[in-house]
Amino acid sequence: SSELFFPSGALSPPTREFASRCMGAQLSRRAPPSPLFALGIACLAALMALGAVRGGIASTSLVLGEHLRLAQHQVGANKVFYTAPSGRSAALTGLRPILPGHLIVVPQPPVERLAELSEEAALDLFETARSAQQLVRGATAFNWALKDGAAAGQPITHLHLHIVPRKANDLAQNDLVYELLDRWHPIEGEVNVPPPLDLPDDDQRRARTEVEMAAEAGRYVALAAERRLGGPLPTQEVAFGNFKLKPSQVFFVSTSGLTLATVNLKPLVRGHVLVVSRRVVPTIAELTPEEMQDLWRTVREVQGLVQASHGASSSTLGMQDGRDAGQSVPHVHVHILPVGEAKSSL
């Protein structure tokens, strides 16, 4: 079996089938392996080793002999870092990385927007990102970023998720990562220019009152009820890291109860909300498979709510997975920033 040579997920289904047939044919001869067969296996192993050390990243998931599409562009097989066992998603490397090990996770076949993916395909995309992230060596944290739509600065018409490995003092200022992501484009010589967005500096972000936050949450609660989304809302305070959230701040709880959504104390834009795992864990690697799926299922539902509420056409999704990525509260949470409305900035 090809699994003796290549771990599960290392080859896409067509390549794995071809390799299995070749190996099966050789083994069925009941004779010592021919020199040509041995040479072929040695070449395949060498190619895998070449991909595995690329950029200092340990990879067991290189797709050999196959290319992927990134929008209208073809990406060589040597850029494929990891493929999902389903074949629906892949993590790409070496595409103008902003920091060493920068991965681009994409669905196959291409779609432009997150809402265009089925629920199963969307969850596969995010699980592929987590699986690929776990193969990266030398990082202490990760920034996740997904620009969903032209108004969010999406540079190409192919949905893609950035996974940026981080470590202490890798940038002069931690938040420079967002400027680098804004300008990123996969094509050499191209620089992305996202639509202007007036974001306040940290020292200008005003903490809102409980009344203001409850009013915003109430609008989302009404819309969720109208769409028959979510489960019962909390009646007592809920944990967000070491903080306690008032029930009036929480506007959405998944039907499983594993995930909730809350308004933001100091939003960057109108509708900037957080989707939070109910269980307090600091990194996404610590979520169970059920919690992981529920988190991203909730992200999609809440994104739809806040975009509809604010008339926004696009959103930026972001997550700081670990302290060195800028995470200020050690509790898994995803930022949703709806953009593309007439007055999206504060």
C-alpha positions in Angstrom: 0.0 0.0 0.0 1.1 3.6 -0.7 0.4 4.3 3.0 3.6 2.5 3.8 5.5 5.3 2.1 3.1 8.3 2.4 1.1 9.2 5.5 -2.7 9.6 5.2 -3.4 13.0 3.6 0.1 13.3 2.1 -1.2 12.4 -1.4 -4.4 13.5 -3.0 -6.8 10.6 -3.9 -5.8 10.4 -7.6 -2.1 10.4 -6.9 -2.5 7.9 -4.0 -4.5 5.5 -6.3 -1.9 5.7 -9.0 0.9 5.0 -6.5 -1.0 2.1 -5.0 -1.6 0.5 -8.4 2.1 0.8 -9.3 3.2 -0.7 -6.0 0.6 -3.4 -6.2 1.6 -4.4 -9.7 5.3 -4.6 -8.5 4.5 -6.6 -5.4 2.2 -9.0 -7.3 5.1 -10.1 -9.4 6.5 -12.0 -6.3 10.0 -11.0 -7.4 12.6 -8.7 -5.9 11.9 -5.0 -6.8 13.3 -4.0 -10.1 16.1 -1.3 -10.2 13.7 1.0 -12.0 11.0 0.6 -9.4 13.5 1.2 -6.6 14.7 4.3 -8.4 11.2 5.6 -8.7 10.5 5.2 -5.0 13.8 6.9 -4.2 12.9 9.9 -6.5 9.5 10.2 -4.8 11.0 10.2 -1.4 13.6 12.8 -2.4 10.8 15.1 -3.7 8.9 14.7 -0.5 12.0 15.5 1.6 12.6 18.6 -0.6 9.1 19.8 0.2 9.3 18.9 3.8 12.3 21.2 4.6 11.1 24.1 2.5 11.2 27.2 4.6 12.2 25.3 7.7 8.7 23.7 8.0 8.1 20.1 8.7 5.6 18.7 6.2 4.3 15.2 5.6 1.6 16.5 3.2 3.1 17.4 -0.1 0.9 16.7 -3.2 3.3 15.2 -5.9 2.7 15.7 -9.6 -0.4 17.8 -9.2 -1.1 21.5 -9.5 -3.8 23.7 -7.8 -5.7 26.8 -8.9 -5.5 30.0 -7.0 -8.1 32.2 -8.7 -7.0 32.2 -12.4 -3.4 31.3 -11.5 -1.8 27.9 -11.4 0.2 27.0 -8.3 2.9 24.4 -8.7 2.7 21.1 -6.8 5.9 22.2 -4.9 3.9 24.9 -3.3 1.4 22.5 -1.7 2.2 22.1 2.0 -0.8 20.1 3.1 -3.9 18.7 1.6 -7.0 17.6 3.5 -7.9 13.9 3.4 -11.2 15.0 1.8 -9.3 16.7 -1.1 -11.5 19.7 -0.6 -8.9 22.1 0.9 -5.2 22.7 0.7 -2.5 24.8 2.5 0.0 26.5 0.2 3.4 27.8 1.1 6.0 30.0 -0.5 3.5 32.5 -2.0 5.2 35.7 -1.1 5.2 35.0 2.6 5.1 38.0 4.9 6.9 36.0 7.6 8.6 32.6 7.5 6.2 29.7 7.2 3.2 31.9 6.1 0.5 29.5 4.7 -2.5 30.2 2.4 -5.4 27.8 2.9 -7.8 27.5 0.0 -10.9 25.5 -0.9 -10.8 23.4 -4.1 -12.5 24.0 -6.4 -12.3 27.8 -6.0 -15.1 29.9 -4.7 -15.0 33.7 -4.1 -16.9 34.0 -0.8 -17.2 32.1 2.4 -21.0 31.9 2.1 -20.6 30.1 -1.3 -19.1 27.0 0.5 -21.4 24.4 1.8 -21.2 23.9 5.6 -19.2 20.7 5.2 -16.7 22.4 2.8 -16.4 25.5 5.1 -15.7 23.3 8.2 -13.2 21.3 6.1 -11.3 24.5 5.2 -10.9 25.6 8.8 -9.9 22.1 10.0 -7.4 22.0 7.2 -5.9 25.3 8.5 -5.6 23.9 12.0 -4.1 20.6 10.8 -1.5 22.5 8.6 -0.7 24.9 11.5 0.2 22.0 13.7 2.9 21.0 11.2 4.7 24.3 11.4 7.8 24.3 13.5 9.4 27.2 15.5 6.3 29.3 16.0 4.8 30.2 19.3 1.6 31.7 18.0 -0.4 32.3 14.8 -2.4 35.1 13.2 -5.4 33.9 11.2 -7.0 36.3 8.7 -9.7 36.0 6.1 -10.7 38.9 3.9 -14.2 37.9 2.7 -15.2 40.3 -0.1 -13.8 43.2 -2.1 -14.7 45.8 0.5 -12.6 43.8 3.0 -9.6 44.1 0.7 -9.7 40.6 -0.8 -7.0 40.7 -3.4 -8.1 37.8 -5.7 -11.5 36.2 -6.5 -10.6 33.0 -4.6 -11.4 32.7 -1.0 -8.2 32.2 1.1 -7.3 32.1 4.8 -3.9 33.4 6.0 -2.1 31.4 8.7 0.9 33.5 9.8 3.4 31.9 12.2 4.6 34.3 14.9 7.2 34.4 17.7 8.3 37.0 20.1 9.8 40.2 18.6 9.5 39.0 15.0 8.2 42.5 14.0 9.1 45.9 15.3 5.5 46.3 16.3 3.1 43.4 16.7 0.3 45.0 14.8 2.4 45.5 11.7 1.3 42.1 10.6 -2.1 43.6 9.6 -0.5 46.2 7.3 1.6 43.4 5.7 -1.6 41.3 5.2 -3.4 44.3 3.7 -0.7 44.6 1.1 -0.2 40.9 0.4 -0.8 39.7 -3.2 0.1 36.2 -4.4 1.6 37.5 -7.7 5.2 38.7 -7.8 5.4 42.4 -8.3 1.7 43.1 -7.3 0.8 45.0 -4.2 -2.8 44.8 -2.9 -4.4 48.2 -2.2 -7.5 47.6 0.0 -10.3 50.2 0.2 -9.6 52.9 2.8 -10.9 52.2 6.2 -10.7 54.8 9.0 -9.6 52.7 12.1 -9.0 54.5 15.4 -5.7 54.1 17.2 -5.7 52.0 20.3 -5.6 55.1 22.6 -8.6 56.5 20.8 -10.9 53.5 21.2 -13.5 54.5 23.7 -14.9 51.9 26.1 -18.7 51.8 25.7 -21.3 51.8 28.4 -23.3 48.7 29.3 -26.4 50.5 27.9 -24.8 51.0 24.5 -23.6 47.5 24.3 -26.9 46.0 25.3 -28.7 48.1 22.7 -26.4 46.8 19.9 -26.8 43.2 21.2 -30.6 43.6 21.3 -30.7 44.3 17.5 -28.7 41.1 16.8 -30.9 39.1 19.1 -34.0 40.2 17.3 -32.5 39.4 13.9 -31.4 36.0 15.1 -34.9 35.3 16.4 -36.4 36.4 13.1 -34.1 33.9 11.3 -34.6 31.2 13.9 -30.9 30.9 14.6 -29.2 29.9 17.9 -30.1 28.5 21.2 -31.1 30.0 24.6 -29.2 33.0 25.7 -27.4 33.0 29.1 -29.1 34.5 32.2 -25.9 34.7 34.2 -22.4 36.1 33.6 -20.2 34.0 31.2 -16.4 33.7 31.3 -14.2 35.4 28.7 -10.7 34.5 29.8 -10.4 36.0 33.3 -13.2 38.5 32.6 -17.0 38.1 33.1 -19.4 39.1 30.4 -22.8 40.4 31.3 -25.7 38.5 29.9 -26.8 41.6 28.1 -23.6 41.6 26.0 -24.1 38.1 24.7 -26.4 38.1 21.7 -25.9 34.6 20.3 -25.4 31.1 21.6 -25.0 28.1 19.3 -27.7 25.4 19.5 -25.1 23.1 21.0 -24.1 25.7 23.6 -20.4 25.2 22.8 -20.0 28.7 21.3 -21.3 32.2 22.0 -21.0 35.7 20.4 -20.7 39.0 22.2 -20.5 42.7 21.3 -17.2 44.4 21.7 -16.3 46.8 24.5 -14.0 48.8 22.1 -15.0 48.1 18.6 -12.8 49.0 15.6 -15.8 49.4 13.2 -19.6 49.3 13.6 -20.6 45.7 14.2 -17.2 44.5 15.3 -18.1 41.4 17.4 -16.4 38.4 18.9 -17.3 34.7 18.6 -15.9 32.9 21.6 -15.6 29.2 22.6 -17.7 28.5 25.6 -15.0 26.5 27.3 -12.0 28.7 28.3 -8.9 27.5 26.4 -6.2 29.8 25.0 -5.4 28.3 21.7 -7.4 26.7 18.8 -5.3 23.5 19.1 -6.9 22.8 22.4 -10.5 22.7 21.1 -12.1 19.3 20.6 -13.3 18.5 17.1 -16.9 19.2 18.1 -15.9 22.6 19.6 -13.8 23.5 16.5 -16.7 22.7 14.1 -19.2 24.6 16.3 -16.9 27.7 16.5 -16.6 28.1 12.8 -20.3 27.2 12.1 -21.2 30.0 14.6 -18.8 32.4 12.9 -20.6 31.9 9.6 -24.0 32.4 11.2 -22.9 35.5 13.2 -21.2 37.0 10.2 -24.4 36.8 8.3 -26.3 38.5 11.1 -24.0 41.4 11.6 -23.6 42.0 7.8 -27.3 42.1 7.4 -27.8 44.3 10.4 -25.3 46.9 9.1 -25.9 46.5 5.4 -22.3 45.4 4.9 -21.2 43.6 1.8 -18.0 42.1 3.2 -16.2 41.1 6.4 -12.7 40.6 7.8 -12.4 37.5 10.0 -9.4 37.5 12.3 -8.0 35.4 15.2 -4.9 35.9 17.4 -4.0 32.4 18.3 -1.5 32.9 21.2 0.1 35.7 23.0 2.9 36.4 20.5 0.2 37.0 17.8 -1.3 39.8 19.9 -3.9 37.9 21.8 -4.8 40.0 24.8 -7.3 37.6 26.4 -6.1 34.0 26.6 -9.4 32.5 25.4 -10.1 31.4 21.8 -12.1 34.1 20.0 -12.7 35.2 16.4 -13.1 38.8 15.4 -15.7 39.7 12.8 -15.4 43.2 11.3 -18.2 43.9 8.8 -17.2 46.4 6.1 -18.6 47.9 3.0 -21.5 49.9 4.3 -21.8 53.7 3.8 -20.6 54.4 7.4 -18.6 51.4 8.5 -16.0 53.2 10.6 -16.6 54.7 14.0 
